[in-house]
C-alpha cells in the first residue's frame, strides 16, 4: 500500500494464492484493510502488524472471482462478485453474529442438545430471543 501524498510504502501484504487482487478498502480509522480478488477470498488485514486478521472464502461458482469490497463500518463488509448477481454482506463482529443467529432460530434446544453442547442454562426459544 502506498501513501499517495508522499508516494511512500505504508504497508506490504501478501495477496492470495490464486490470483491478483481486484479491490482494497480501508476501515474508517485506517487500521484495517479489506481485499477481494480473483481467488474468491475476502481478506482483512491489520495494517499495524501487516498480518492477516481473517480470510473468508466465497463458496460460489464465480469464474472471475470477486470485484469489489468495502467497509460499511468498522465491522461490516460488503462484497460484490463478477459474473453473477451476488452482493454479500459479512460481519466481523461476534456479538452481531450471535444476534443474527438468535433472530433466525425457529426452535429452542432440547435438553439433550444442551447437554451435548454444554449449554447451561438450557433456555427456551422465547428466553433466547429476549436475551
N, C-alpha and C positions, 0 to 999 in steps of 0.2 A: 504494500500500500504506500502511496506517495502523497505527501502533503503538497498540494498544487500551489500553495502560496510560496513555498520555499524550494520546491522540487527535490525534497529530501525524502529518503525512505523512512517511514514511521513504523512499519511492521512488515514481517515476511511470514506468510502462512503457506504451508504445503497444501496444494489442492488435492482433489480426489484421485482415485486410482484409474477412473475410466474416462477421462477427457477433461477438456478445458472448462473453466468457469464461464458462466454467461452473465451473472449478475452478482453484485455485492451491495449490501446496505449496512449502515451503522445505526446503532440504537441512539436514543436522544442524548445521552451523556458521552457518547463515543467511546465506551468501554468494551463494547462487543461489536463484532461484525458477523453478518449472516451471508452465506454464499449459496448459490444454486448453479447447477451445471448440467452438462450432457450426461453425466453418470447417474442422474436421478437421485442425487443426495442433496439434502439441505444440511449445511454445517454451520454451527455457531461457534465463534472463536472469541477467546478472551484476548483483547489487544495488549494488555499489560504484560502478559506472560507468553503471548503468541501461541497459546495452546488451544486445542480443540475442547469445547465445552460439551457439545452434543452433536451427534450425527444421526440424521433421520433419513431413512431410505423411503422414497415414494414408490410404493408397490403397485405400479400400474404399467400398462403397455404404452410406453412413451418413447418411440424410436428416436426422437430428437431431444429427449430429456426435459429439463426444466428451463424456463426462460427468465423468470423474474422472482425476486424475493424482496420483501420489505417488512421492516418492523412497523407494526401498528402502534405498539407501545413497547415498553422495555421487556415484556414477557410474551408478547404475541406476534407471530409472524404470519404474513400472507404470502402464498407461493402460487405462481401460475405455471402451467405446463404447456409445452408445444403440442401440436397435432391432436389436441383434444379440447374439451370444454372444461377441463379441471381448473378450479381455483380452490386451493386448500388453505385452511387456517390451522395453525399449530400454536398451542400454548406451551410455554416453558415453565409455567407456574404450577407446582404440585398441588397447591390448595385449590386452584381453579380446576385442575383435572378432577380432583375429588368431588368438587361441587357439580361438575358436569355429569360425572358418573352417578352421583346420588339422584340428580334430577331425572336421569334416564332409566333408573331401575324400575321394574314393574312388579317386583315381589320382594318380600323380606327373605332373609336366610332361614333355613331350617336349623334346628338345634344341632343336627349332625354336621351341617356345613360350618356353623360357628365353631364347633369343637375341632373340626378338621383344620380350619384356618386360624385357630387361636383367637377368635373374636369374643371378647368378654367386656361388657355385657352383650348378649345377643338381642339386638333391638329389632322392633317391628318396622315395617315399611314406613308407617307414619312417624315413628321416632327417628328413623334415618333422615327422612325428608325435613323434619323440623329442626334438625341439628345444623 
